[in-house]
Amino acid sequence: TPGFEQLLADFDAGKSAALARVVSIVENHRPGFDEILGRLHTKLGRARRIGITGPPGAGKSTLGTLLVRELRSAGHRVGVVAVDPTSPFTGGALLGDRVRMESVALDSGVFIRSMATRGSLGGLAAATREVADVLDAFGFERIIVETVGVGQSELDIARIADSSVVVLVPESGDSIQTLKAGLMEIADIFVVNKADRPGADRLRMDIELMLGLRSGATMKNMPAHHGVDMKAVNPARAARQAAKAELATDAVSQKPTANSQQLPWVPPVLSTIATKAEGVVELLAAIDAHFTYLEAGGELRNRRRRRLRDRVVDVVEQRVRSRLWNDSGTQKWLDGRVGEMESGSATPFTVADELLEQSAGLIAHRDKRAST
């Protein structure tokens, strides 16, 4: 429609009102949202996407605000997508992250969007990646995505971010916690925030030891006797320092050495005190170093190719689910088969296979009225 074309024209012209409207259309999957995303697809890939996750109360929003300030001082336009959990009882969400970022919200070079999970698992809202695509197409050079930060299984951030930052605090748990799979394995950068609290140094050492175990470097060159001072002999720290030496860049060209492409990235473990704005410059430098590493070894392209492939899988799953379960005929047919499953003459598996076979036309049908 003329209004639709005008909206896209205003978006291309960089008008913030058009950006806000497009984000709302995409977030709520209103009619035409997939057409918009299709028109914007060729403009994607210019922004660096930074994911921030970690347990509640770790200071993710405060660190995110400080990162926005540093990026703005460097001249970058920044988009922020902050995700808050939706209550399973009331269906509401506080969306308080935007309140915490109030100090940068009025900057014309910053766009902040708070989103509710709306029951979606994984730490992100269902439309988080799509909203990030809109911000990318609008021309933001940096996009920060903050997750709900529930625990160890909300790991969708690793699927949509170029660099994932895991923020922990001394109260995050004991040394066994650092060995658990999930949250600890997705980090490209670790941050021990509130580093002025007791136990911060111990947590940082535990994380570094965990990294050494994961890389197999913990026992390498370890003295073969008891009573080793692990503060003096920290294999992960030594591995990271060795990798840093190998990844040394030419001061003029800023190009990594040839050997750098063959080395694995060793996540740095940084200390910050967000309330005092300490350690933020070092964090931003680590994020930039990780992006340079990804570009040099070709991993950035690999990650973004996986992101495109995963996007197709997600869209197919959404549309198949919607077309099947919103079809009254399918629901009636399924209700009629419950008795057979109850008596044992049919199983859920055979019924599922029959449903897929007879629904091929329905699944392939494109809904002209609205996209799922």
C-alpha positions as a printed Julia matrix, in Angstrom:
372×3 Matrix{Float64}:
   0.0     0.0    0.0
   1.11    3.63  -0.34
   1.35    3.86   3.45
   3.58    0.8    3.58
   5.9     2.19   0.91
   6.03    5.56   2.66
   6.95    3.86   5.91
   9.87    2.08   4.24
  10.91    5.31   2.52
  10.97    7.11   5.86
  12.93    4.21   7.33
  15.51    4.43   4.54
  15.7     8.19   5.15
  16.75    7.54   8.75
  13.65    8.87  10.49
  13.46    7.62  14.07
   9.65    7.55  14.09
   9.69    5.13  11.16
  12.26    2.99  12.95
  10.08    2.77  16.07
   7.02    1.83  13.99
   8.9    -0.84  12.01
  10.27   -2.31  15.23
   6.74   -2.52  16.64
   5.42   -4.21  13.5
   8.23   -6.75  13.51
   8.16   -7.39  17.26
   4.42   -8.06  17.28
   4.45   -9.97  13.96
   1.8    -7.73  12.51
   0.68   -8.27   8.88
   3.49   -7.45   6.5
   6.33   -7.93   8.98
   7.99  -10.61   6.86
   7.73   -8.38   3.79
   9.55   -5.65   5.71
  12.28   -8.03   6.84
  12.62   -9.3    3.29
  13.1    -5.76   1.98
  15.73   -5.06   4.66
  17.63   -8.32   4.22
  20.23   -6.97   1.79
  21.23   -4.28   4.29
  22.19   -6.7    7.05
  25.67   -7.62   8.2
  27.16   -4.2    8.9
  26.58   -4.06  12.66
  28.56   -5.81  15.36
  26.22   -7.66  17.69
  27.25   -7.9   21.33
  25.36  -10.19  23.69
  25.35   -9.66  27.44
  24.06  -12.41  29.7
  24.46  -13.66  33.25
  22.43  -14.22  36.41
  19.99  -11.63  37.76
  21.61   -8.84  39.72
  24.99   -9.21  38.05
  24.91   -5.64  36.75
  24.23   -6.37  33.09
  22.17   -3.23  32.48
  24.69   -1.0   34.24
  27.56   -2.45  32.22
  25.49   -2.12  29.06
  24.88    1.56  29.79
  28.58    2.17  30.3
  29.39    0.33  27.06
  26.89    2.54  25.23
  28.61    5.64  26.59
  32.03    4.42  25.48
  30.77    3.48  22.04
  29.04    6.83  21.63
  32.22    8.65  22.64
  33.94    6.73  19.84
  31.33    7.99  17.38
  29.3     4.8   16.97
  25.51    4.71  16.78
  24.2     2.09  19.19
  21.02    0.03  19.26
  20.02   -1.79  22.44
  17.56   -4.66  22.79
  16.86   -5.41  26.45
  14.78   -8.49  27.22
  12.82   -8.91  30.45
  10.93  -12.02  31.6
   7.18  -12.21  31.28
   5.27  -13.33  34.35
   3.73  -16.79  33.84
   0.93  -15.75  36.21
  -0.11  -12.28  35.04
   1.43  -12.19  31.56
   2.99   -8.81  32.33
   6.62   -7.65  32.31
   8.3    -4.78  34.14
  10.65   -3.81  31.29
  12.87   -2.13  33.86
  16.12   -2.29  31.86
  15.13    0.81  29.95
  14.74    2.65  33.26
  18.28    1.67  34.24
  19.54    3.02  30.91
  17.75    6.33  31.3
  21.03    8.28  31.28
  21.66    7.33  27.62
  18.06    6.94  26.43
  17.75   10.55  25.25
  20.87   10.38  23.07
  19.82   10.73  19.43
  22.47    8.19  18.47
  21.01    5.55  20.78
  17.85    3.5   20.29
  16.66    1.3   23.17
  13.93   -1.28  22.85
  12.68   -3.24  25.86
  11.0    -6.53  25.03
   9.16   -9.15  27.05
   9.87  -12.84  26.54
   6.12  -13.58  26.26
   6.71  -17.13  27.34
   9.65  -17.76  25.04
  12.46  -19.81  26.56
  16.17  -19.39  25.95
  16.59  -15.98  27.58
  15.35  -13.96  24.6
  12.01  -12.94  23.15
  10.91  -14.72  19.99
  11.42  -11.57  17.91
  14.74  -10.44  19.42
  16.8   -11.49  16.42
  14.34   -9.85  14.03
  14.42   -6.56  15.93
  18.23   -6.7   15.89
  18.02   -7.13  12.11
  15.89   -3.98  11.88
  18.44   -2.0   13.91
  21.23   -3.36  11.72
  19.42   -2.33   8.54
  18.74    1.13   9.98
  22.48    1.76  10.22
  23.46    1.19  13.84
  27.12    0.16  13.95
  26.83   -1.61  17.31
  23.89   -3.59  18.67
  23.82   -4.69  22.31
  21.42   -7.47  23.26
  20.82   -8.05  26.96
  19.13  -11.31  27.96
  16.84  -11.97  30.89
  19.78  -13.68  32.58
  17.92  -16.46  34.33
  20.48  -19.24  34.66
  22.5   -21.85  32.8
  20.1   -22.88  30.05
  19.09  -19.53  28.56
  21.7   -19.7   25.82
  19.97  -18.31  22.72
  22.25  -15.27  22.93
  25.1   -17.34  21.5
  23.03  -17.91  18.35
  22.46  -14.24  17.56
  25.57  -12.43  18.85
  28.98  -12.05  17.27
  30.51  -11.75  20.75
  28.91  -13.09  23.94
  29.82  -11.52  27.28
  28.95  -13.5   30.42
  28.73  -11.32  33.52
  29.17  -12.97  36.92
  29.48  -11.68  40.47
  31.17  -13.14  43.56
  27.76  -14.41  44.72
  27.3   -16.45  41.53
  28.31  -19.7   43.21
  31.21  -21.85  44.26
  34.0   -23.36  42.18
  31.75  -26.26  41.11
  29.38  -23.73  39.55
  32.12  -22.59  37.18
  32.54  -26.14  35.89
  28.92  -26.58  34.85
  27.99  -26.78  31.19
  25.78  -24.22  29.54
  26.19  -20.61  30.51
  29.93  -20.96  31.14
  30.54  -22.48  27.71
  29.01  -19.79  25.54
  31.22  -16.95  26.73
  33.69  -15.25  24.44
  34.5   -12.9   27.31
  33.99  -13.36  31.05
  33.38  -10.4   33.33
  33.56  -10.58  37.11
  31.52   -7.54  38.05
  31.34   -5.99  41.52
  35.0    -6.89  41.81
  35.35   -4.85  45.0
  33.35   -7.45  46.89
  34.93  -10.34  48.84
  35.43  -13.45  46.76
  35.91  -11.69  43.42
  39.54  -12.76  43.03
  38.64  -16.34  43.92
  35.83  -16.39  41.34
  38.14  -15.07  38.66
  40.72  -17.75  39.45
  38.02  -20.46  39.41
  36.89  -19.32  35.97
  40.43  -19.35  34.65
  40.96  -22.85  36.01
  37.71  -23.95  34.36
  38.97  -22.56  31.06
  42.2   -24.49  31.53
  40.28  -27.71  32.11
  38.14  -27.12  29.06
  41.14  -26.48  26.81
  43.13  -29.41  28.21
  45.91  -27.09  29.34
  45.38  -27.46  33.08
  47.84  -30.31  33.59
  50.3   -29.26  30.92
  53.66  -28.29  32.42
  52.19  -28.78  35.91
  54.79  -29.7   38.56
  54.38  -33.37  39.5
  53.96  -32.92  43.25
  51.36  -31.82  45.74
  51.07  -28.41  47.27
  51.25  -26.42  44.04
  50.3   -22.77  44.52
  47.57  -22.34  41.93
  47.83  -18.57  42.21
  51.39  -18.82  41.01
  50.74  -21.52  38.4
  47.51  -20.75  36.56
  47.39  -22.72  33.3
  44.5   -20.81  31.75
  46.13  -17.5   32.45
  49.39  -18.74  30.94
  47.53  -20.06  27.9
  45.77  -16.75  27.43
  49.03  -14.83  27.67
  50.63  -17.14  25.11
  47.67  -16.72  22.77
  47.84  -12.97  23.22
  51.49  -13.02  22.17
  50.67  -15.1   19.09
  47.77  -12.83  18.23
  49.91   -9.71  18.43
  48.88   -7.28  15.71
  51.06   -5.06  13.65
  50.87   -1.57  15.14
  50.56    0.03  11.72
  48.37   -2.33   9.7
  46.39   -3.71  12.66
  46.3    -7.06  10.86
  46.69  -10.27  12.9
  49.7   -12.47  12.22
  49.32  -15.48   9.95
  49.59  -17.92  12.87
  46.64  -16.33  14.66
  44.1   -18.09  12.46
  45.23  -21.5   13.75
  44.9   -20.7   17.45
  41.69  -21.05  19.48
  40.27  -17.98  21.15
  40.95  -18.04  24.89
  38.21  -16.04  26.66
  39.68  -13.31  28.83
  38.43  -12.98  32.4
  38.04   -9.31  33.26
  37.21   -7.51  36.48
  34.82   -4.56  36.54
  33.08   -2.34  39.07
  30.17   -1.0   37.07
  28.95    1.36  39.78
  32.31    3.13  39.59
  32.73    2.74  35.81
  35.93    0.75  36.35
  37.11   -1.81  33.79
  34.7    -0.77  31.03
  37.44    0.45  28.69
  39.21   -2.89  29.04
  35.95   -4.73  28.38
  35.33   -2.8   25.18
  38.91   -3.45  24.08
  38.38   -7.19  24.62
  35.18   -7.1   22.56
  37.02   -5.34  19.72
  39.89   -7.84  19.95
  37.44  -10.74  19.72
  35.77   -9.27  16.65
  39.18   -8.81  15.01
  39.99  -12.43  15.82
  36.71  -13.63  14.25
  37.33  -11.62  11.09
  40.93  -12.8   10.72
  40.15  -16.51  10.97
  36.91  -16.51   8.99
  34.84  -17.47  12.02
  32.76  -14.3   11.76
  31.46  -15.4    8.36
  30.84  -18.91   9.69
  28.84  -17.59  12.63
  26.74  -15.36  10.46
  26.11  -18.16   7.96
  24.91  -20.37  10.83
  22.7   -17.5   11.94
  21.04  -17.38   8.51
  20.55  -21.14   8.45
  19.07  -21.13  11.96
  16.76  -18.33  10.9
  15.28  -20.49   8.14
  14.75  -23.35  10.6
  13.01  -21.02  13.05
  10.71  -19.57  10.39
   9.74  -23.03   9.11
   8.96  -24.24  12.62
   6.85  -21.15  13.36
   4.87  -21.39  10.16
   4.29  -25.14  10.31
   3.13  -24.84  13.92
   0.81  -21.97  13.13
  -0.68  -23.47   9.96
  -1.33  -26.81  11.59
  -2.67  -25.83  14.98
  -4.68  -22.83  13.81
  -6.55  -24.98  11.3
  -9.96  -26.03  12.62
 -10.03  -29.12  10.39
  -6.76  -30.37  11.82
  -7.96  -29.86  15.37
 -11.22  -31.72  14.66
  -9.34  -34.61  13.01
  -6.96  -34.87  15.95
  -9.78  -34.83  18.49
 -11.35  -37.72  16.6
  -8.22  -39.83  16.97
  -7.86  -39.42  20.73
 -10.2   -42.37  21.38
  -8.04  -44.71  19.27
  -4.93  -43.67  21.17
  -6.78  -44.11  24.44
  -7.81  -47.67  23.54
  -4.34  -48.55  22.3
  -5.33  -49.18  18.67
  -3.16  -46.21  17.64
  -0.13  -44.49  19.11
   0.8   -40.82  19.18
   3.62  -41.59  16.75
   1.45  -43.22  14.1
  -1.14  -40.47  14.43
   1.58  -37.84  14.06
   2.88  -39.51  10.89
  -0.64  -39.64   9.43
  -1.19  -35.99  10.3
   1.99  -34.92   8.53
   1.13  -36.96   5.43
  -2.38  -35.58   5.07
  -1.35  -31.99   5.94
   1.3   -31.56   3.24
  -0.9   -29.2    1.27
  -1.82  -27.19   4.32
   1.81  -26.8    5.37
   2.88  -25.71   1.88
  -0.01  -23.22   1.6
   1.05  -19.59   1.98
  -1.35  -17.56   4.09
  -2.06  -14.44   2.06
  -3.84  -12.65   4.89
  -1.02  -12.5    7.43
   2.28  -14.17   8.1
   2.8   -16.3   11.13
